[in-house]
């Protein structure tokens, strides 16, 4: 499975590592992903998701069902 947030779609960003002598080499800035168990009240069960920390914070305000609907995710398959 790819390193991508299941709700927001966040993924790695291409960046440059710059040394003290200002040599630039390519590197990846990975998203801060966490495996998280979230309570789904509609299904009355826990759901395991790979989420970015930004998505975990947004879950508190929007709710799981609203974010899953925006992302087009069927929670019954998780």
N, C-alpha and C positions, 0 to 999 in steps of 0.2 A: 504494500500500500504506500502511496506517495506521501511525502511530508506536506500535507495540506490540511487546513482547518475544514472540517466537514460542514460547518454552518456558514462561515464567512468566505471561505475559499482562499484565505491567506496562504501564501507559499513563499519560497525563498526569493531573495532579491539579489541581482547581480551587482557586485560592488568591487572596489579596488582596495587592496591592502597597500598602504603607503609606508615605506620604511623611513628611517631617519635621514637617509641620503636622497629621499624622495623617489626611489624606484617604486614603480607601481606594478603590482601583480593582481590578477583576477582572483576573487574569492566570492563565497556566497554568504549572505546574511540570512540565516535561517529564522523562520517564524518561531516564536516561543510556544510550542505545542505541548499540551498536557493530555494524558489519557484520563478522562473524567467520567464518573458515574453521576448521572443527573436524574432526579426523580421526575417522571412523566405522569402528571396527575390524570391526564385523559386516558392513558392506558393502564393506570394504577400499578406501575412497575418502574424499576430502574432501567435506564438506557445508557450503554457505554458509548462514548463519543470521543474522538480526537479533536480537541478544541484549542484555539489560541487563547491566550490569557485575556485578550481584548474581548473575545466572544463570551468568555466566562463572566466578565463584568457586565456585558450587554444583556446576558440572560436574566440578570436580576431585574432589569427594567422592562424588557420586552416580553420575556417569557419564552419557554421552549417551543411551544406549538407555533407561535407567530414566527420565530426565527426559522424553524424547520419548513414552514410553508413558503417563506421567502427564498430559501435555499433549494426548495423542491425535493426535500428528503421525506421518505416514508419512514416514520419512526417504528412501525411494526417490524421492519427488517433489521433493526439494531438491537 
